[in-house]
Amino acid sequence: MTLLMWNPDWETGFPLIDTQHQELFRRVDALMSAIHMDDARQTVPGLLNFLADYVVEHFQAEEAEMVASQYPGLDQHRQIHADMTAKVGAMLKQFETDPTCITDEVLEFITEWLVLHINGVDRQMAHYLIRWAATHPPAQA
Ligand SMILES: [Fe+2]
């Protein structure tokens, strides 16, 4: 059952980032569904790690794009990512001692954060990356 629907309005126009954002939503959605299932004890730990790993992978991918294009907002954006990575890390740690800590509210917080982040700083970054790519074509082989 899908609880969380991706909204095409959230696309930034930068394909790599949009694809990864949709994957993030799929992983949050899988977790949202899993916490209410009878077999949650078996499935939630794996899905939680699956999501946490992808958050890190995605932030690194965005940061690599920002570095490559000399994005002026890199430091600020990187700090926002670091703060969220720390929150997710704290959540994983708490989960070790309290498997009930992953609640609807926690996942709604993550979803709201993602939507705001995507439509705010990510959109600004993507516009810059698109302009950069248009004015800096890759060297011909
Ligand atoms: Fe970002």
Residues whose N, C-alpha, C, O or C-beta is under 5 A from the ligand:
A	BS01	LIG	E62 D122
